[in-house]
Amino acid sequence: MKKAAKPWIMNLGMYEAGRPIEEVARELGFESTDDIIKVASNENALGPSPKAVQAMRKAAAKMHLYPDGGAFYLRRKLAGKFSLAPEQIMVANGSNEIIEFIGHVFLAPGDEMIMADRAFAIFRLVGLMFQANVVSVPMKNFKHDLPAMLKAITPRTKVVFIANPNNPTGTRVRNEDLYDFLDRVPEHVVVAMDEAYVELLPAGEQPDLLRYVRGGRRIIVLRTFSKSYGLAGLRVGYALAPAEGIELMQRVRQPFNVSAMALAAAEAALDDAGHLEKTREMVASGLAFFEKHLAALKLPFVPSCANFLLVNVGRGREVFKAMQKEKVIVRPMDGYGLPDHVRISVGLPSENARCIRALAGVLGRKPPEI
Ligand SMILES: Cc1ncc(COP(=O)(O)O)c(C=O)c1O
């Protein structure tokens, strides 16, 4: 088969996702999955909103029908929330699918795509999939270096990807710096702003990118229900962009890319402001807990604005493997060129405590008092 494949497919790396609990249990011979915790994929430890669960139960009886491919109700609801027109919104199978749509629509072989060297890995994978020339701009202190990214733009640049807050660093750029960047980006460039974690920021601190969407700028804002809304398993993301951009991406979308169950749950989740607030509180107190105990363990970490922390443990993959034996799944970061680091997602207080104890244990440190 390999000989029949397009030659550049052989050069594509595979994305290393957080390991599922069941897979770790099978591999390490654990009899039960019950006491394994996964703090590896920046999921929402509170689970889905109960309103979403209720909506899914109700939707279950209708699963013999194809979903509404146009996602009419969810788009209408999102349009109301953001004061946009439904034509400025598109729903997808996770925001990852939007990243792929951007590749389909805008990237041809040899086109330049700019990203930060330690930005979300899927940007690079998608760029390479479309044979773009992926330009990686080094981060500064684990943050996007926007002036350097601006300088890297050439007449051949088609797309710039920015994740804000970024995964895996957890950092974000200052709003004024972002606005300054967006105001200076040349007109021929499409800016893809990945805001997967933005709802975790206090409302007053979230950047206002919708004015660029309304102003018809070449911007695509990516959002997801996977993180703050706790629906990662359903795969629902969306794009906010000028209608012309959405119309282009609709052309490369499969007819039923988002399941009816996912649409029903996402709509209900939007109504559950209380769940979002609880999520923000859980994440804020979890981050404070980790910061305190990581400092006590003298482990350097990158201060985070998201629901995870990048921690320098020294020999990240070894620590990841040793923690798995303690039934705690974190994420090694060598794939991001950070062999000393692991990424730890904020969990429930009991999970955070287990994680810190396991980390101290595998590093041979005195167990912290929690
Ligand atoms: C920055 C960023 N963008 C996008 C995604 C993908 O999210 P989704 O589940 O919506 O595909 C993630 C998930 O980890 C992420 O961290």
The ligand as an SDF file (V2000), in Angstrom:
LIG
                    3D

 16 16  0  0  0  0  0  0  0  0999 V2000
   -5.5250   24.6950   21.3020 C   0  0  0  0  0  0  0  0  0  0  0  0
   -6.4550   23.5930   20.9190 C   0  0  0  0  0  0  0  0  0  0  0  0
   -7.1780   23.6980   19.8090 N   0  0  0  0  0  0  0  0  0  0  0  0
   -8.0200   22.7470   19.4270 C   0  0  0  0  0  0  0  0  0  0  0  0
   -8.1730   21.5990   20.1620 C   0  0  0  0  0  0  0  0  0  0  0  0
   -9.0910   20.5490   19.6370 C   0  0  0  0  0  0  0  0  0  0  0  0
  -10.2700   20.5440   20.2610 O   0  0  0  0  0  0  0  0  0  0  0  0
  -11.5250   19.7370   19.7110 P   0  0  0  0  0  0  0  0  0  0  0  0
  -11.7920   18.7040   20.7240 O   0  0  0  0  0  0  0  0  0  0  0  0
  -12.5920   20.7680   19.5940 O   0  0  0  0  0  0  0  0  0  0  0  0
  -11.1740   19.1680   18.3680 O   0  0  0  0  0  0  0  0  0  0  0  0
   -7.4480   21.4140   21.3220 C   0  0  0  0  0  0  0  0  0  0  0  0
   -7.5750   20.1650   22.1030 C   0  0  0  0  0  0  0  0  0  0  0  0
   -6.7430   19.7690   22.8400 O   0  0  0  0  0  0  0  0  0  0  0  0
   -6.5620   22.4400   21.7080 C   0  0  0  0  0  0  0  0  0  0  0  0
   -5.8180   22.3110   22.8080 O   0  0  0  0  0  0  0  0  0  0  0  0
  1  2  1  0
  2  3  1  0
  2 15  2  0
  3  4  2  0
  4  5  1  0
  5  6  1  0
  5 12  2  0
  6  7  1  0
  7  8  1  0
  8  9  2  0
  8 10  1  0
  8 11  1  0
 12 13  1  0
 12 15  1  0
 13 14  2  0
 15 16  1  0
M  END
$$$$
